[in-house]
């Protein structure tokens, strides 16, 4: 359970490092990302968090990926 969340967190941070696209940026800890991307990450993380790994398996990750795709963002 924790390994998947750590992996997901690593994937999000890795994506954020190379995702400074757009005219307006949110800055957090030296990383610059667009406000649209920041909102998509917040929304999708919240939506996916309700699916616990030990109960739902990979559902959390699949929902996060689908949500990000729905916001036209890379996972």
BAFI-3210 file (N, C-alpha, C; in Angstrom, 3 decimals, decimal comma, padded with zeros to 6 digits):
// residues 75
n [1|2|3|4|5|6|7|8|9|10|11|12|13|14|15|16|17|18|19|20|21|22|23|24|25|26|27|28|29|30|31|32|33|34|35|36|37|38|39|40|41|42|43|44|45|46|47|48|49|50|51|52|53|54|55|56|57|58|59|60|61|62|63|64|65|66|67|68|69|70|71|72|73|74|75]
n.u [000,820|001,817|004,027|002,978|001,782|004,037|005,382|003,524|003,604|006,274|006,119|004,415|005,941|008,181|006,983|006,168|008,559|009,360|007,279|006,705|004,731|002,804|001,185|000,747|001,941|002,144|004,027|005,919|008,048|010,204|009,571|008,035|004,838|001,995|-001,021|-003,349|-002,475|-001,710|-004,195|-005,499|-003,944|-004,446|-007,264|-007,530|-005,942|-007,330|-009,766|-008,917|-007,889|-009,784|-009,985|-008,742|-005,708|-005,460|-008,029|-009,154|-007,165|-005,529|-007,202|-007,102|-004,834|-005,572|-007,866|-006,739|-005,010|-006,891|-008,420|-006,506|-005,981|-008,481|-008,343|-006,599|-003,868|-000,566|000,026]
n.v [-001,186|001,311|001,456|001,767|004,286|005,843|005,463|006,666|009,276|009,877|009,744|011,896|014,077|013,830|014,388|016,998|018,398|018,681|020,167|022,917|024,717|027,104|030,321|031,302|030,554|028,294|028,347|026,220|025,207|025,660|024,442|024,951|024,996|024,977|026,722|025,413|022,758|022,289|022,467|020,305|018,146|018,347|017,969|015,401|013,785|013,933|012,756|010,153|009,229|008,094|005,428|002,837|001,025|-001,607|-002,500|-001,851|-002,364|-001,656|000,406|003,030|004,156|003,880|005,496|007,988|008,351|008,358|010,586|012,653|012,501|013,273|015,936|016,807|016,470|015,195|012,168]
n.w [000,000|000,914|-000,727|-003,298|-003,021|-002,479|-004,861|-006,608|-005,635|-006,256|-009,047|-009,549|-008,583|-010,263|-012,703|-012,248|-012,182|-014,826|-015,934|-016,454|-017,953|-019,621|-019,146|-016,539|-013,284|-010,513|-007,628|-005,642|-003,301|-005,035|-007,428|-010,542|-011,833|-014,011|-013,171|-013,943|-014,132|-011,485|-010,202|-011,429|-010,488|-007,737|-007,646|-008,865|-007,238|-004,840|-005,605|-006,240|-003,853|-002,175|-002,738|-001,283|-001,321|-000,253|-000,334|-002,842|-004,719|-007,712|-008,419|-007,411|-008,688|-011,401|-011,512|-010,887|-013,089|-015,204|-014,514|-014,700|-017,441|-018,343|-017,695|-019,544|-018,956|-018,326|-016,547]
ca.u [000,000|002,671|004,941|002,245|001,625|005,355|005,618|002,657|004,167|007,486|005,705|003,878|007,064|008,974|006,233|006,163|009,867|009,437|005,966|006,480|004,145|001,644|001,537|000,724|002,557|002,082|005,365|005,906|009,315|011,117|009,040|007,035|003,869|000,872|-002,141|-004,264|-001,915|-001,788|-005,590|-005,785|-003,287|-005,183|-008,571|-007,402|-005,409|-008,433|-010,732|-008,336|-007,497|-010,827|-009,858|-007,612|-005,026|-005,702|-009,407|-009,469|-006,055|-004,998|-008,252|-006,638|-003,930|-006,313|-008,716|-005,873|-004,576|-008,045|-008,767|-005,503|-006,231|-009,678|-007,921|-005,573|-002,564|000,154|-000,120]
ca.v [000,000|002,496|001,468|002,345|005,725|006,457|005,462|007,677|010,579|010,066|010,028|013,255|015,015|013,740|015,087|018,427|018,985|019,049|020,601|024,352|025,144|027,971|031,692|031,582|029,443|028,158|027,976|025,530|024,525|025,833|023,830|025,780|024,291|025,853|026,674|024,365|021,458|022,189|022,176|018,932|017,233|018,413|017,352|013,973|013,120|013,837|011,780|008,808|008,862|007,343|004,011|002,292|-000,034|-002,943|-002,879|-001,640|-002,723|-000,607|001,358|004,384|004,615|003,996|006,677|009,169|008,490|008,749|011,961|013,541|012,504|014,087|017,343|017,009|016,565|013,940|011,644]
ca.w [000,000|001,000|-001,873|-004,423|-002,776|-002,649|-006,307|-007,188|-005,250|-007,056|-010,419|-009,571|-008,449|-011,489|-013,735|-011,926|-012,463|-016,235|-016,403|-016,322|-019,215|-019,447|-018,814|-015,104|-012,586|-009,054|-007,197|-004,361|-003,073|-006,147|-008,644|-011,201|-012,658|-014,341|-012,234|-014,411|-013,753|-010,028|-009,862|-011,875|-009,544|-006,472|-007,857|-009,168|-006,052|-003,883|-006,113|-006,216|-002,490|-001,467|-003,068|-000,530|-002,055|000,265|-000,653|-004,250|-005,611|-008,587|-008,766|-007,084|-009,741|-012,648|-011,413|-010,976|-014,486|-016,006|-014,150|-015,291|-018,886|-018,522|-017,562|-020,599|-018,288|-018,162|-015,183]
c.u [000,864|003,611|004,253|002,100|002,947|005,688|004,786|003,173|005,423|007,127|005,179|005,008|007,921|008,299|006,266|007,470|009,950|008,163|005,718|006,016|002,937|002,057|001,552|001,189|002,261|003,471|005,293|007,234|010,274|010,652|007,982|006,144|002,728|-000,236|-003,158|-003,778|-002,006|-003,205|-005,970|-005,173|-004,048|-006,524|-008,460|-006,844|-006,501|-009,436|-010,202|-008,066|-008,539|-010,774|-008,597|-007,027|-005,390|-007,134|-009,631|-008,340|-005,565|-006,011|-007,819|-005,796|-004,677|-007,224|-007,900|-005,454|-005,717|-008,461|-007,788|-005,679|-007,459|-009,405|-006,839|-004,184|-001,892|-000,004|001,075]
c.v [001,249|002,592|002,097|003,843|006,462|006,532|006,519|009,075|010,880|010,420|011,451|014,273|015,004|014,498|016,593|019,104|019,442|019,674|022,088|024,915|026,020|029,344|032,006|030,347|029,482|027,715|027,392|024,798|024,620|025,196|024,746|024,889|025,245|025,695|025,607|022,985|021,255|021,841|020,754|017,921|017,191|017,677|015,839|013,193|012,923|012,780|010,350|008,325|008,029|005,843|003,451|001,087|-001,424|-003,413|-002,879|-002,002|-001,527|000,472|002,797|004,948|004,813|005,223|007,956|009,415|008,957|010,186|012,950|013,625|013,359|015,581|017,701|017,229|015,203|013,489|011,937]
c.w [000,000|-000,193|-003,076|-004,236|-002,926|-004,134|-007,010|-006,869|-006,057|-008,491|-010,542|-009,501|-009,704|-012,622|-013,497|-012,309|-013,911|-016,769|-016,258|-017,664|-018,910|-018,964|-017,323|-014,345|-011,095|-008,619|-005,793|-004,221|-004,242|-007,438|-009,234|-012,051|-012,952|-013,312|-012,635|-014,001|-012,240|-009,590|-010,264|-010,909|-008,229|-006,592|-008,024|-007,978|-005,007|-004,319|-005,996|-004,791|-001,753|-001,748|-002,414|-001,263|-001,563|000,013|-002,166|-005,211|-006,403|-008,958|-008,511|-008,228|-011,061|-012,638|-011,519|-012,426|-015,382|-015,756|-014,785|-016,808|-019,203|-018,405|-018,587|-020,000|-018,301|-016,736|-014,324]
res [x|x|x|x|x|x|x|x|x|x|x|x|x|x|x|x|x|x|x|x|x|x|x|x|x|x|x|x|x|x|x|x|x|x|x|x|x|x|x|x|x|x|x|x|x|x|x|x|x|x|x|x|x|x|x|x|x|x|x|x|x|x|x|x|x|x|x|x|x|x|x|x|x|x|x]
***
